[in-house]
Amino acid sequence: EEALSLAASQEAAERFWEEASEECKQCVYDNNIPFKFMMAWNEFRSCCSECQRRLLDNPVLGFLQLIGCIYQLIVTAA
């Protein structure tokens, strides 16, 4: 059962990644965000662009905000 849900979440993550905007993908690459954090949360797209703008304004503070943003998505989804 656990293997089944793992396969399903992996599939959802891959589908999400295929549909993700270039801006989101670039943000993930630039900030080395672990792939597992992005498991099928579509909200990450808007979160990503907002935090990416902050990253440009202040890289250190922006990165912390980005991590906080991802954490909120994980907590909300749990």
Buried (B, 14 or more C-beta within 10 A) or exposed (E): EEEEEEEEEBEEBEEBBEEBEEEBEEBBEEBEBEEEBBBBBEEBBEBBEEBBEBBEEEEEEBBBBBBEBBEEBEEEEE
